[in-house]
């Protein structure tokens, strides 16, 4: 999804799967990948809030966890403070006036912020994990 329209929800692709996408602050952020070659940042999440409209290839499978990545491209102004993972954090995706997106992940031990030209959903899937 390109964020050239600042009024468009940056999580629009999740609406193909959910009536209301899960709050990113309530999802487990289990991976952050910064790629200096592609000037991108990938945030990998998982949640026990299952999609309202599962993909056909998931039908007939047992699962209790949905996982997905948000890939931010055209990244600029990347800043990181702290490396410790936080159980509780705020995740904010805010469109800017120039069509880009300001992204921030803030918790008691870590803060990350950058701007991105675009964001897309990648690698959505489901799996069966032990009881939450």
C-alpha positions as CSV (number, residue, x, y, z in Angstrom):
1,X,0.0,0.0,0.0
2,X,1.3,3.4,-0.9
3,X,0.7,6.2,1.6
4,X,0.5,9.0,-1.0
5,X,-3.0,9.7,0.2
6,X,-2.6,11.1,3.7
7,X,-6.2,10.4,4.5
8,X,-5.8,6.6,3.9
9,X,-5.4,4.3,6.8
10,X,-1.9,2.9,6.8
11,X,-3.3,-0.5,7.9
12,X,-5.8,-0.6,5.1
13,X,-4.5,-4.0,3.9
14,X,-5.5,-5.6,7.2
15,X,-9.1,-4.6,6.5
16,X,-9.1,-7.4,3.9
17,X,-8.8,-9.8,6.9
18,X,-10.4,-7.9,9.8
19,X,-13.5,-5.8,10.4
20,X,-11.4,-3.9,12.9
21,X,-7.6,-4.6,12.7
22,X,-5.9,-5.4,16.0
23,X,-4.3,-2.5,17.9
24,X,-0.6,-2.8,17.2
25,X,0.2,-1.8,20.8
26,X,-1.6,-5.0,21.8
27,X,0.3,-7.2,19.4
28,X,3.6,-8.8,20.2
29,X,6.3,-7.0,18.3
30,X,8.8,-9.8,18.0
31,X,11.2,-8.7,15.3
32,X,12.6,-5.4,14.0
33,X,14.7,-5.6,10.8
34,X,16.5,-2.5,9.5
35,X,17.8,-3.0,6.0
36,X,20.3,-0.2,5.0
37,X,20.5,-1.5,1.4
38,X,16.7,-1.2,0.7
39,X,16.3,1.7,3.1
40,X,13.5,-0.2,4.8
41,X,12.3,-1.2,8.2
42,X,10.3,-4.4,8.8
43,X,8.2,-4.8,12.0
44,X,7.0,-8.4,12.6
45,X,3.9,-8.8,14.9
46,X,1.8,-11.6,16.2
47,X,-1.6,-11.6,17.9
48,X,-4.2,-13.9,19.2
49,X,-6.9,-11.7,17.7
50,X,-7.8,-13.9,14.7
51,X,-8.9,-12.5,11.3
52,X,-12.6,-12.2,10.7
53,X,-12.0,-13.2,7.1
54,X,-9.3,-15.9,7.0
55,X,-7.5,-16.6,3.7
56,X,-8.8,-19.7,1.9
57,X,-5.5,-21.5,2.4
58,X,-6.0,-21.3,6.2
59,X,-9.4,-23.1,6.1
60,X,-9.3,-26.5,7.7
61,X,-6.2,-25.7,9.7
62,X,-6.0,-25.5,13.5
63,X,-4.6,-22.2,14.6
64,X,-4.8,-19.6,17.4
65,X,-2.2,-17.0,16.4
66,X,-2.0,-14.6,13.4
67,X,1.3,-13.2,12.4
68,X,2.2,-10.5,9.9
69,X,4.9,-8.0,8.9
70,X,4.6,-4.3,8.1
71,X,7.3,-3.3,5.7
72,X,8.2,0.4,5.6
73,X,10.1,1.6,2.5
74,X,11.8,4.9,1.7
75,X,12.8,5.2,5.4
76,X,14.5,8.4,6.6
77,X,15.4,9.9,10.0
78,X,15.7,6.5,11.7
79,X,16.3,6.9,15.5
80,X,16.6,4.2,18.1
81,X,17.0,4.4,21.8
82,X,17.6,1.2,23.8
83,X,17.5,-2.4,22.7
84,X,15.5,-4.1,25.5
85,X,12.1,-5.4,24.4
86,X,9.1,-3.9,26.1
87,X,6.0,-5.9,27.0
88,X,4.0,-2.7,26.8
89,X,4.5,-0.1,24.1
90,X,2.7,2.5,22.1
91,X,2.8,2.1,18.3
92,X,1.9,5.1,16.2
93,X,1.5,5.4,12.4
94,X,0.7,8.9,11.4
95,X,0.3,10.2,7.8
96,X,2.2,13.5,7.2
97,X,1.1,16.3,4.9
98,X,3.6,15.3,2.2
99,X,2.2,11.7,1.8
100,X,4.8,10.0,3.9
101,X,4.2,8.3,7.3
102,X,5.7,9.0,10.7
103,X,6.2,5.7,12.6
104,X,7.0,5.5,16.3
105,X,7.3,2.6,18.8
106,X,7.7,3.8,22.3
107,X,8.1,1.9,25.6
108,X,9.8,2.2,28.9
109,X,13.1,0.8,27.6
110,X,13.0,1.4,23.9
111,X,12.0,4.1,21.5
112,X,12.2,4.0,17.7
113,X,11.0,6.6,15.2
114,X,11.3,7.2,11.5
115,X,9.5,8.4,8.5
116,X,8.6,6.1,5.5
117,X,7.4,6.8,2.0
118,X,5.2,3.7,2.0
119,X,4.0,0.7,4.1
120,X,2.8,-2.7,3.0
121,X,1.5,-5.9,4.6
122,X,3.8,-8.9,4.1
123,X,3.9,-12.5,5.1
124,X,0.6,-12.8,6.9
125,X,0.0,-16.3,8.3
126,X,-1.5,-18.4,11.1
127,X,-0.1,-21.0,13.4
128,X,-1.0,-23.1,16.4
129,X,0.8,-22.1,19.6
130,X,0.5,-23.2,23.2
131,X,-2.4,-21.6,25.1
132,X,-2.0,-17.8,25.5
